């Protein structure tokens, strides 16, 4: 299987010394992008990657996390999927990346879920309706993707959760008593960047220092503290999702670092136990952190080898014929 393109990056650029065009050509992938307008009048950045001179075996819709974007690091994972035969698409959530909206502000996750469904449905409509389609999601994207599958029952052939936010670790949550008064602050000053967390997100997420520097080199990465209404919404979503785990019935692969101090591994273990999915696999990797792409090279190869094997097996005609 193809190696993860993070191996070709450096501290300044996900593409290393290449231009984006040279990088995509090297991986035999075509790349396109466009802005769409959502129901709230916001312009949202979308992009997609497709294999060149190779059959498309499936579709992967990529969902990024809080303070993330569809470009930069997660784009490298999208390129990996595309060169492995998957037409891959992604969207920048409101307030993230190149999309409109107050920076890093997500006061209502339902709006973001609506945006994802709008774009993913339109992208899937470009292909045959029987082409297998999967969701791949990281961190907060995991919560968004779970809600998508709950709304679109039976519409997806599988969901891969990478470091999913089903519960925020107590080691990262706002300290007591702020967490308990957050709903008041969120109502009075919703956009105030006041909520302290127990450590910097990049410092707690990326084990490899050069990858941490690369993540922080993105011109679109915000470094502010979470806004009050956003922090409250993330905590609310975790609690709400935990009450719906039994409703999850999509084929499921969970990959998570055992030493993730941002998104609690115990919560995805609970999801795996309670999900109604007949096809479910969980891999908790010893010693690994929140951002699995931020691990040393051998760990990255292990994790994404597992992800690609899972996707490819379920996209094969034999797997589809067998249900």
C-alpha positions in Angstrom: 0.0 0.0 0.0 1.1 3.6 -0.6 3.1 5.3 2.1 1.5 8.4 3.8 2.7 11.6 2.0 3.6 13.2 5.4 7.0 11.5 4.9 7.7 14.0 2.1 6.8 17.1 4.1 9.1 19.5 6.0 8.7 22.0 8.8 7.4 24.7 6.4 5.3 22.9 3.8 3.2 19.8 3.6 4.5 19.4 0.0 8.2 19.5 1.0 10.3 21.2 -1.7 7.6 20.6 -4.4 4.8 22.9 -5.6 1.3 21.7 -5.0 1.0 20.9 -8.7 4.3 18.9 -8.7 3.2 17.1 -5.5 -0.1 16.0 -6.9 1.5 14.9 -10.2 4.0 12.8 -8.2 1.2 11.0 -6.5 -0.9 10.6 -9.7 -3.7 12.6 -8.3 -5.7 15.5 -9.8 -6.9 18.3 -7.5 -9.7 20.8 -7.9 -11.5 23.3 -5.6 -14.4 25.7 -5.5 -16.4 27.9 -3.2 -20.0 27.0 -2.5 -22.7 29.1 -0.7 -24.6 27.6 2.2 -28.1 28.2 3.3 -26.9 31.0 5.7 -25.1 32.9 2.9 -21.6 31.9 3.9 -19.1 31.0 1.2 -17.4 27.7 2.1 -14.2 26.4 0.6 -14.4 22.8 -0.9 -11.8 20.7 -2.6 -11.4 17.2 -4.0 -8.7 14.8 -5.2 -9.1 11.9 -7.7 -6.8 9.2 -9.0 -5.3 9.8 -12.4 -5.3 6.9 -14.9 -6.8 4.5 -12.3 -10.3 3.3 -11.6 -12.2 4.9 -8.8 -13.1 2.2 -6.3 -15.0 4.3 -3.8 -15.6 7.8 -2.4 -14.1 9.2 0.8 -15.6 12.4 2.4 -13.1 13.9 4.8 -14.2 15.9 7.9 -11.6 18.0 9.7 -11.5 19.0 13.4 -11.6 22.1 15.4 -9.0 24.8 14.3 -8.2 22.4 11.4 -8.8 22.9 7.7 -9.2 20.7 4.6 -5.8 21.8 3.3 -2.4 21.5 5.0 -1.9 18.2 7.0 -5.3 16.5 6.4 -4.8 17.2 2.7 -1.9 14.7 2.8 -4.3 12.0 4.1 -6.7 12.9 1.3 -3.9 12.5 -1.3 -3.2 9.1 0.2 -6.8 8.0 -0.2 -6.9 9.4 -3.8 -3.8 7.6 -5.0 -5.2 4.4 -3.4 -8.3 4.7 -5.7 -10.8 6.8 -3.8 -12.4 10.0 -5.1 -11.8 12.1 -2.0 -13.6 15.4 -1.0 -13.4 17.8 1.9 -14.9 21.1 3.1 -13.6 23.9 5.4 -16.2 24.4 8.2 -17.4 27.9 8.8 -14.7 30.0 10.5 -12.0 27.5 9.4 -9.5 27.5 6.6 -10.6 29.5 3.6 -14.4 29.5 4.5 -16.4 32.5 5.7 -17.3 33.0 9.4 -15.8 34.3 12.6 -12.5 32.5 13.1 -12.7 29.2 15.0 -16.3 29.9 16.0 -18.8 27.0 15.9 -21.8 28.1 18.0 -24.1 25.5 16.5 -22.8 22.2 15.2 -26.0 21.5 13.4 -25.2 24.2 10.9 -21.8 22.5 10.2 -23.5 19.1 9.8 -25.9 20.7 7.3 -23.0 22.2 5.3 -21.2 18.8 5.1 -24.2 16.9 4.0 -25.0 19.6 1.3 -21.5 19.3 -0.2 -20.9 15.6 0.3 -24.3 14.8 -1.4 -23.4 17.0 -4.3 -20.0 15.4 -4.7 -21.4 11.9 -4.5 -23.9 12.8 -7.2 -21.1 13.0 -9.7 -20.5 9.3 -9.5 -22.6 6.2 -9.9 -25.0 5.8 -7.0 -23.8 2.3 -6.2 -20.1 3.4 -5.7 -19.2 2.7 -2.1 -18.9 5.9 0.0 -17.2 6.4 3.3 -16.6 9.1 5.9 -13.2 9.7 7.3 -13.1 12.1 10.3 -10.6 13.5 12.8 -11.1 14.9 16.3 -14.3 17.2 16.3 -14.8 15.9 12.8 -15.6 12.5 14.4 -18.6 14.0 16.2 -19.8 15.7 13.0 -19.4 12.5 11.0 -21.3 10.5 13.6 -24.2 12.9 13.4 -24.1 12.7 9.6 -24.5 8.9 9.8 -27.4 9.3 12.3 -29.2 11.7 9.9 -28.4 9.7 6.8 -29.2 6.1 7.9 -28.0 3.5 5.4 -26.4 6.1 3.1 -22.8 5.4 4.0 -20.8 2.2 3.5 -18.5 3.0 6.5 -17.0 5.5 8.9 -13.4 5.8 10.0 -12.9 7.8 13.2 -9.4 9.0 13.9 -8.9 10.5 17.4 -12.6 11.2 17.5 -14.2 13.7 19.9 -16.8 11.6 21.6 -15.6 13.1 24.9 -13.1 15.7 25.8 -10.4 14.5 28.2 -10.5 15.8 31.7 -6.8 16.7 31.2 -7.8 19.2 28.5 -11.2 20.5 29.6 -11.5 24.0 31.1 -10.6 23.8 34.8 -13.3 23.8 37.5 -15.4 25.8 38.2 -15.3 27.5 34.7 -16.7 24.4 32.9 -19.8 24.5 35.1 -20.5 28.3 34.5 -19.6 28.1 30.8 -23.3 28.3 29.7 -23.7 31.7 31.4 -20.5 33.1 29.8 -21.6 31.6 26.4 -24.9 33.4 26.6 -23.5 36.8 27.8 -20.4 36.9 25.6 -20.5 34.1 23.1 -17.5 35.1 21.0 -15.2 36.0 23.8 -11.9 34.0 23.5 -11.7 33.5 27.3 -11.8 29.8 27.8 -8.5 28.4 29.1 -7.6 24.8 28.3 -4.9 22.8 30.0 -2.2 23.2 27.4 -1.7 24.2 23.8 -3.5 22.0 21.3 -0.5 21.4 19.0 1.8 20.7 21.9 -0.5 18.0 23.2 -1.4 16.6 19.8 1.8 16.1 17.8 4.6 13.9 19.2 7.1 14.7 16.5 8.4 18.3 17.0 8.9 19.0 13.3 5.4 18.0 12.6 4.1 20.3 15.3 6.1 23.1 13.7 4.5 22.2 10.3 1.0 22.3 11.8 1.7 25.7 13.3 3.2 27.0 10.0 -0.3 26.9 8.4 -1.3 30.5 7.6 -4.9 29.6 8.3 -4.3 28.0 11.8 -5.8 30.0 14.7 -3.9 30.1 17.9 -6.5 31.9 20.1 -8.2 30.4 23.1 -11.6 28.8 22.4 -14.6 31.2 22.2 -17.1 30.8 25.0 -20.0 29.6 22.9 -17.8 27.3 20.9 -16.4 25.6 24.0 -19.9 25.2 25.5 -21.1 23.7 22.2 -18.3 21.2 22.1 -19.0 20.0 25.7 -22.8 19.9 24.9 -22.2 17.8 21.8 -20.1 15.3 23.6 -22.8 14.8 26.2 -25.5 14.6 23.5 -23.6 12.1 21.4 -22.9 9.8 24.4 -26.6 9.4 24.7 -26.9 8.2 21.1 -24.2 5.6 20.8 -26.7 2.7 20.5 -28.2 4.4 17.4 -24.9 4.2 15.5 -25.2 1.3 13.0 -22.7 2.2 10.2 -19.7 -0.1 9.6 -17.1 1.4 11.9 -13.4 1.6 12.2 -12.0 3.5 15.3 -8.3 4.4 15.5 -7.1 6.2 18.5 -3.9 6.9 20.5 -3.8 5.4 23.9 -2.1 8.5 25.3 -4.5 11.0 23.7 -5.0 13.7 26.3 -7.3 15.8 24.1 -10.1 13.4 23.1 -10.7 10.7 25.7 -9.9 7.1 24.5 -12.4 5.7 27.1 -15.2 7.5 25.2 -14.5 5.8 21.8 -14.2 2.5 23.7 -17.7 3.1 25.1 -18.9 4.0 21.6 -17.5 0.7 20.2 -19.1 -1.3 23.0 -22.5 0.3 22.6 -22.8 0.9 18.8 -25.3 -1.3 17.0 -22.9 -1.7 14.0 -22.5 -5.4 13.1 -19.2 -4.5 11.4 -17.0 -2.6 14.0 -13.3 -2.5 14.7 -11.4 -0.6 17.3 -7.6 -0.1 17.4 -6.2 1.8 20.4 -2.5 2.3 19.7 -0.2 2.0 22.7 1.8 5.2 23.4 0.4 7.2 20.6 -1.0 10.8 20.9 -4.1 12.7 19.6 -2.7 13.4 16.1 -1.8 10.0 14.7 -0.2 11.7 11.6 2.1 13.5 14.1 3.7 10.2 15.2 7.1 8.8 14.1 7.1 7.4 10.6 6.7 3.7 11.6 3.6 4.5 13.6 2.1 6.6 10.8 2.6 3.7 8.4 1.0 1.3 10.9 -2.1 3.4 11.5 -2.8 4.5 7.9 -2.0 1.0 6.6 -4.8 -0.3 8.9 -7.1 2.5 7.7 -6.4 1.9 4.0 -6.8 -1.9 4.4 -10.2 -1.4 6.1 -11.5 1.0 3.4 -10.2 -1.1 0.4 -11.6 -4.3 1.8 -15.1 -2.7 2.1 -14.9 -1.0 -1.3 -14.1 -4.2 -3.2 -16.9 -5.8 -5.3 -16.7 -9.0 -3.4 -17.2 -7.2 -0.1 -20.2 -5.3 -1.5 -21.7 -8.5 -3.0 -21.4 -10.2 0.4 -23.2 -7.3 2.1 
